[in-house]
Amino acid sequence: MSAQASNKSFNLSSLEKKPKSQNVPSLTEVVSTGKSWEKHRINADKVADYYAKADENAFNEYAWRLRTCSEWLEFQLMPEESGDILNLQLSNARFCRVRHCPVCQWRRSLMWKAKAYKILPQVVADYPKYRWLFITLTVRNCQIAELRETLDGLNKAFKRLTELKSWPAKGWVKSMEVTKGKDGISAHPHLHILAMVQPSYFSHGYLSQAKWVRLWQQCLRIDYQPVIDVRAIAKHHDPKVLIPEILKYQVKESDLVGDREWFLELTRQLHKTRAIAVGGVLRHYMRELEEKNQDLIGKREETDEVEGGNLSFRWDKRLQRYKSSFIFKSEILEFISLQKPQNLCGDSRFNSTEPISGNTAKRI
């Protein structure tokens, strides 16, 4: 929550609890991220139902964990350094950490992005003249039951690619994405690579599109030409613009909830596979992206808090809303309504930048 304290008195002690009613404010009425929370939590209920109806003990356990995931959210009012601004930040929640939980997948992606945004400026400072490529490596669609085998082949092929003398990257971040085929049955696995290359790459050692295709075909050991997309970040542009593409969801949320049997087989096929990998000189900077059990809340290092400034919301499955555990007094509701929605964000350290634009990255 943002507030200009000098313009209006904001006494948090004026919050008082009252009996629940239909007028209890929802999370979407308080913070701009409320809609995202509720969208992901609705889909988490759908995924839980998929697992609950499966005749497998592991899936039934996932269902139980999903049903209790992020049921309760607690936000803390945190002052910025100026003392004039208050931010509403998530301070407490219980996450199930099931790999394909829509809520946890969303939080994990935000966490990855936040860490990368924090780390990349130091990389750019240490290697100011280096250039950046965004590479997408694909293979033909496979049956969902063959996904693990196909992914193993993709990862082995990428390892061969990085071992070639012509491989130009001194450091790279690799993410794996799986989308549903247009036929609604097959799977389309592919790799996204953020590669850091020497300044001389475009004059010495440059790889044309055709050369990239030949090398990738060679490393895949296949008899057809695979589809590859290679783009260069414009000179002097910050590679951070690529973070949303590299560190997005491993599986689109719409694919998770689209077809139950496809989703259950996806879960089996992706069990214990790695979504993110880092190599070369970037591993020194970004190794923590590969860590397990990461912080999905996003706590700040500073501990300054506004006394009595906790706002709690509980998931109401029937209403499909996060409802407050108390009702604000009328003056508090009036105060909140005056604030800019984009500043009423519980995840201020998890903000994304603009997507890739045509002026920033061009196909080469």
Phi, psi and omega per residue, in radians:
M1 nan 2.379 3.071
S2 -1.863 2.446 3.128
A3 -2.668 2.363 3.035
Q4 -1.549 1.709 -3.039
A5 -1.064 -0.547 -3.102
S6 -1.228 -0.393 -3.094
N7 -1.599 -0.430 -3.077
K8 -2.675 2.321 3.111
S9 -1.233 2.319 -3.125
F10 -2.237 1.631 -3.092
N11 -1.644 1.805 -3.083
L12 -1.167 -0.349 3.115
S13 -1.212 -0.173 3.123
S14 -1.372 -0.097 3.046
L15 -1.183 2.295 3.109
E16 -2.395 2.542 3.141
K17 -1.443 2.489 3.083
K18 -2.406 2.875 3.088
P19 -1.020 2.535 3.138
K20 -1.127 2.550 3.084
S21 -2.688 3.092 -3.136
Q22 -1.192 -0.209 -3.135
N23 -1.574 0.028 3.122
V24 -1.079 2.209 -3.094
P25 -1.164 2.543 3.088
S26 -1.671 2.936 -3.121
L27 -1.067 -0.621 -3.125
T28 -1.134 -0.387 3.125
E29 -1.451 -0.184 -3.044
V30 -1.926 -0.724 -3.103
V31 -2.282 2.634 -3.118
S32 -1.174 -0.456 3.134
T33 -1.393 -0.046 -3.119
G34 -1.000 -0.711 3.141
K35 -1.112 -0.680 3.114
S36 -1.144 -0.798 3.098
W37 -0.959 -0.823 -3.050
E38 -1.243 -0.655 3.094
K39 -1.067 -0.831 -3.121
H40 -1.186 -0.627 -3.128
R41 -1.232 -0.613 3.049
I42 -1.069 -0.772 3.126
N43 -1.211 -0.523 3.063
A44 -1.102 -0.663 3.076
D45 -1.112 -0.673 3.107
K46 -1.126 -0.790 3.132
V47 -1.113 -0.690 3.101
A48 -1.049 -0.711 3.109
D49 -1.135 -0.676 3.086
Y50 -1.034 -0.828 -3.124
Y51 -1.173 -0.670 -3.084
A52 -1.125 -0.544 -3.095
K53 -1.529 -0.053 3.120
A54 -1.475 2.505 -3.103
D55 -1.600 0.962 3.115
E56 -2.436 2.299 -3.074
N57 -1.037 -0.722 -3.119
A58 -1.078 -0.716 3.136
F59 -1.180 -0.672 3.109
N60 -1.102 -0.628 3.082
E61 -1.167 -0.723 3.079
Y62 -1.017 -0.718 -3.121
A63 -1.048 -0.782 -3.136
W64 -1.105 -0.765 -3.125
R65 -1.135 -0.715 3.141
L66 -1.112 -0.655 -3.099
R67 -1.180 -0.409 3.124
T68 -1.774 0.045 -3.105
C69 -1.269 2.317 3.057
S70 0.827 0.601 3.075
E71 -1.153 -0.540 -3.073
W72 -2.235 2.187 3.116
L73 -2.082 2.312 3.095
E74 -2.124 2.230 -3.141
F75 -1.963 2.553 -3.133
Q76 -2.063 2.393 3.038
L77 -1.407 2.067 -3.066
M78 -2.044 2.212 3.110
P79 -1.378 2.496 3.022
E80 -1.402 3.004 -3.060
E81 -1.010 -0.590 -3.116
S82 -1.160 -0.429 -3.115
G83 1.458 -0.167 -3.112
D84 -1.652 -0.240 -3.053
I85 -2.015 2.377 3.059
L86 -1.984 2.277 3.097
N87 -1.933 2.387 3.068
L88 -1.606 1.970 -3.027
Q89 -2.174 2.406 3.079
L90 -1.045 2.233 -3.105
S91 -2.093 -0.362 -3.109
N92 -2.717 2.335 3.087
A93 -2.930 2.722 3.086
R94 -1.940 2.079 3.139
F95 -1.885 2.511 -3.078
C96 -1.365 -0.475 -3.128
R97 1.090 0.367 2.951
V98 -1.197 2.324 -2.970
R99 -0.942 -0.737 -3.055
H100 -1.785 0.373 3.002
C101 -1.211 2.159 -3.129
P102 -1.010 -0.645 3.129
V103 -1.176 -0.879 -3.098
C104 -1.165 -0.637 3.096
Q105 -1.090 -0.735 3.098
W106 -1.099 -0.853 -3.134
R107 -1.109 -0.671 -3.135
R108 -1.129 -0.749 3.114
S109 -1.097 -0.723 3.097
L110 -1.096 -0.703 -3.140
M111 -1.136 -0.796 3.116
W112 -1.003 -0.812 -3.113
K113 -1.105 -0.758 -3.129
A114 -1.055 -0.744 3.132
K115 -1.147 -0.736 -3.124
A116 -1.149 -0.714 3.100
Y117 -1.057 -0.594 -3.126
K118 -1.322 -0.594 -3.031
I119 -1.483 -0.719 -3.001
L120 -0.996 -0.660 3.112
P121 -0.982 -0.610 3.107
Q122 -1.218 -0.664 3.091
V123 -1.081 -0.801 3.140
V124 -1.106 -0.651 3.119
A125 -1.164 -0.649 -3.131
D126 -1.364 -0.490 -3.132
Y127 -2.261 1.145 -2.988
P128 -1.143 -0.448 -3.072
K129 -1.683 -0.074 -3.120
Y130 -1.255 2.656 3.123
R131 -1.886 2.913 -3.038
W132 -2.273 2.394 3.088
L133 -2.030 2.558 3.000
F134 -2.007 1.990 -3.011
I135 -2.062 2.318 3.026
T136 -2.028 2.121 -3.104
L137 -1.951 2.210 -3.070
T138 -2.165 3.017 3.050
V139 -2.557 2.866 3.126
R140 -1.057 2.631 3.102
N141 -1.017 2.650 3.115
C142 -2.243 2.886 3.000
Q143 -1.187 2.563 -3.087
I144 -1.023 -0.546 3.134
A145 -1.259 -0.216 3.139
E146 -1.861 0.200 -3.025
L147 -1.116 -0.800 -3.116
R148 -1.040 -0.784 3.135
E149 -1.083 -0.709 3.135
T150 -1.159 -0.713 3.112
L151 -1.145 -0.680 3.072
D152 -1.026 -0.752 3.112
G153 -1.124 -0.693 3.102
L154 -1.085 -0.812 -3.100
N155 -1.177 -0.663 3.086
K156 -1.158 -0.685 3.120
A157 -1.141 -0.689 3.125
F158 -1.150 -0.667 3.097
K159 -1.071 -0.743 3.099
R160 -1.087 -0.699 -3.134
L161 -1.064 -0.753 -3.109
T162 -1.255 -0.278 -3.141
E163 -1.616 -0.107 3.099
L164 -1.257 2.576 3.101
K165 -1.104 -0.512 -3.102
S166 -1.448 -0.098 3.104
W167 -1.106 2.090 -2.961
P168 -1.551 -0.255 -2.972
A169 -1.388 2.341 3.025
K170 -1.586 -0.270 3.078
G171 -2.800 2.635 -3.097
W172 -2.712 2.704 2.981
V173 -2.119 2.243 -3.115
K174 -2.061 2.299 3.032
S175 -2.200 2.554 -3.135
M176 -1.856 2.331 3.112
E177 -2.237 2.502 3.089
V178 -2.229 2.174 3.053
T179 -2.087 2.787 3.119
K180 -1.371 2.408 3.112
G181 -1.130 2.791 -3.122
K182 -1.087 -0.385 3.115
D183 -1.361 -0.111 3.118
G184 1.377 0.044 -3.087
I185 -2.130 -0.783 -3.069
S186 -1.347 3.047 3.098
A187 -2.136 2.527 3.128
H188 -2.076 1.565 3.100
P189 -1.464 2.507 3.089
H190 -2.744 2.873 -3.107
L191 -2.013 2.426 2.997
H192 -1.925 2.302 -3.089
I193 -2.192 2.243 2.930
L194 -1.788 1.950 -3.024
A195 -2.017 2.346 3.109
M196 -1.769 2.090 -3.078
V197 -2.077 2.743 -3.122
Q198 -1.149 2.714 3.141
P199 -1.005 -0.485 -3.086
S200 -1.417 -0.025 -3.047
Y201 -0.959 -0.719 -3.032
F202 -1.385 -0.138 3.079
S203 -1.992 -0.500 3.121
H204 -2.371 2.126 3.120
G205 1.545 0.208 -3.132
Y206 -1.141 2.396 3.104
L207 -1.891 2.132 3.095
S208 -1.284 2.929 3.101
Q209 -1.003 -0.778 -3.134
A210 -1.084 -0.677 3.123
K211 -1.155 -0.733 3.091
W212 -1.016 -0.769 -3.129
V213 -1.085 -0.780 -3.136
R214 -1.092 -0.767 -3.128
L215 -1.135 -0.740 -3.133
W216 -1.177 -0.672 3.072
Q217 -1.087 -0.748 3.117
Q218 -1.070 -0.758 -3.101
C219 -1.266 -0.553 3.077
L220 -1.315 -0.392 -3.101
R221 1.056 0.918 -3.127
I222 -2.101 2.915 -3.086
D223 -1.847 0.301 3.090
Y224 -2.314 2.825 3.140
Q225 -1.499 2.045 -3.130
P226 -1.341 2.809 3.098
V227 -1.534 2.259 3.138
I228 -2.327 2.508 3.045
D229 -2.203 2.174 -3.141
V230 -2.191 2.170 3.129
R231 -2.242 2.528 3.112
A232 -1.862 2.364 3.032
I233 -1.259 2.285 -3.121
A234 -0.966 2.525 -3.108
K235 -0.976 2.400 3.133
H236 1.267 0.085 3.060
H237 -1.586 2.552 -3.073
D238 -1.325 2.241 3.120
P239 -1.130 -0.177 3.137
K240 -1.051 -0.383 -3.132
V241 -1.119 -0.328 -3.123
L242 -1.558 -0.196 -3.069
I243 -0.982 -0.771 3.129
P244 -1.029 -0.540 3.135
E245 -1.385 -0.724 -3.091
I246 -1.245 -0.715 -3.001
L247 -1.932 0.677 3.068
K248 -1.518 -2.988 -3.097
Y249 -1.080 2.537 3.071
Q250 -1.213 -0.633 3.107
V251 -2.326 2.297 3.122
K252 -1.031 2.459 -3.103
E253 -1.078 -0.617 3.123
S254 -1.110 -0.536 3.086
D255 -1.308 -0.511 3.130
L256 -1.152 -0.650 -3.033
V257 -1.832 0.058 -3.048
G258 -1.320 -0.748 -3.075
D259 -2.505 2.131 -3.018
R260 -1.077 -0.874 -3.069
E261 -1.157 -0.690 3.094
W262 -1.083 -0.750 -3.121
F263 -1.144 -0.751 -3.128
L264 -1.111 -0.703 3.107
E265 -1.209 -0.617 3.049
L266 -1.016 -0.756 3.126
T267 -1.036 -0.778 3.133
R268 -1.108 -0.763 -3.040
Q269 -1.231 -0.564 -3.087
L270 -1.637 0.020 -3.112
H271 -1.006 2.144 3.099
K272 1.136 0.357 2.994
T273 -1.545 2.752 -3.087
R274 -1.705 2.290 -3.118
A275 -1.535 -0.616 -3.058
I276 -2.202 2.409 3.036
A277 -2.457 2.594 -3.118
V278 -2.267 2.472 -3.124
G279 -2.515 2.977 3.140
G280 1.181 -2.628 -3.081
V281 -1.167 -0.374 -3.133
L282 -1.246 -0.340 -3.134
R283 -1.094 -0.593 3.113
H284 -1.072 -0.606 -3.080
Y285 -1.562 -0.641 -2.888
M286 -2.071 0.376 -3.105
R287 -1.011 -0.574 -3.064
E288 -1.172 -0.252 3.066
L289 -1.127 -0.409 -3.114
E290 -1.559 -0.107 -3.066
E291 -1.196 2.651 3.074
K292 -1.675 2.893 3.093
N293 0.962 0.788 -3.126
Q294 -1.302 2.835 3.101
D295 -1.183 2.062 3.125
L296 -1.763 0.010 -3.141
I297 -1.617 -0.767 3.119
G298 1.561 0.845 -3.116
K299 -1.282 2.492 3.096
R300 -1.452 2.780 3.096
E301 -1.237 -0.641 -3.133
E302 -1.268 2.683 -3.056
T303 -2.052 0.135 3.117
D304 -1.065 2.299 3.138
E305 -2.366 2.752 3.030
V306 -1.570 2.177 -3.064
E307 -1.019 2.256 3.107
G308 1.286 0.272 -3.022
G309 -1.669 0.670 3.105
N310 -1.631 2.293 3.041
L311 -2.101 2.158 -3.065
S312 -2.041 2.550 3.138
F313 -2.403 2.413 3.129
R314 -2.024 2.462 -3.124
W315 -1.287 2.219 3.069
D316 -1.886 1.796 -3.045
K317 -1.123 -0.639 -3.117
R318 -1.127 -0.794 -3.132
L319 -1.487 -0.247 -3.070
Q320 0.959 0.859 3.135
R321 -2.516 2.641 2.921
Y322 -1.551 2.031 -3.101
K323 -1.851 2.472 3.136
S324 -1.171 2.622 3.117
S325 -1.438 -0.070 3.084
F326 -2.609 2.931 3.077
I327 -1.843 2.322 3.099
F328 -1.294 2.632 2.974
K329 -1.154 2.768 -3.044
S330 -1.010 -0.649 -3.114
E331 -1.212 -0.513 3.093
I332 -1.250 -0.742 3.091
L333 -1.052 -0.723 3.112
E334 -1.116 -0.703 3.140
F335 -1.087 -0.809 -3.114
I336 -1.112 -0.687 -3.093
S337 -1.115 -0.359 -3.130
L338 -1.460 -0.207 -3.063
Q339 -1.465 2.745 3.086
K340 -1.336 2.167 -3.082
P341 -0.963 -0.654 -3.080
Q342 -1.155 -0.297 3.129
N343 -1.656 -0.172 3.108
L344 -1.563 1.179 -2.993
C345 -2.078 2.232 -3.130
G346 -1.449 -0.001 -3.055
D347 -2.310 0.891 -3.012
S348 -1.083 -0.479 -3.140
R349 -1.518 -0.024 -3.134
F350 -1.934 0.530 -3.109
N351 -1.373 2.571 3.118
S352 -1.737 2.835 3.055
T353 -1.700 -3.080 -3.129
E354 -1.199 2.609 3.087
P355 -1.185 2.981 -3.123
I356 -1.095 2.319 3.092
S357 -1.940 2.845 -3.119
G358 -1.094 -0.428 -3.125
N359 -1.463 -0.217 -3.060
T360 -1.686 -0.775 -3.132
A361 -2.227 2.295 3.130
K362 -2.179 2.568 -3.138
R363 -1.213 2.424 -3.133
I364 -2.232 nan nan
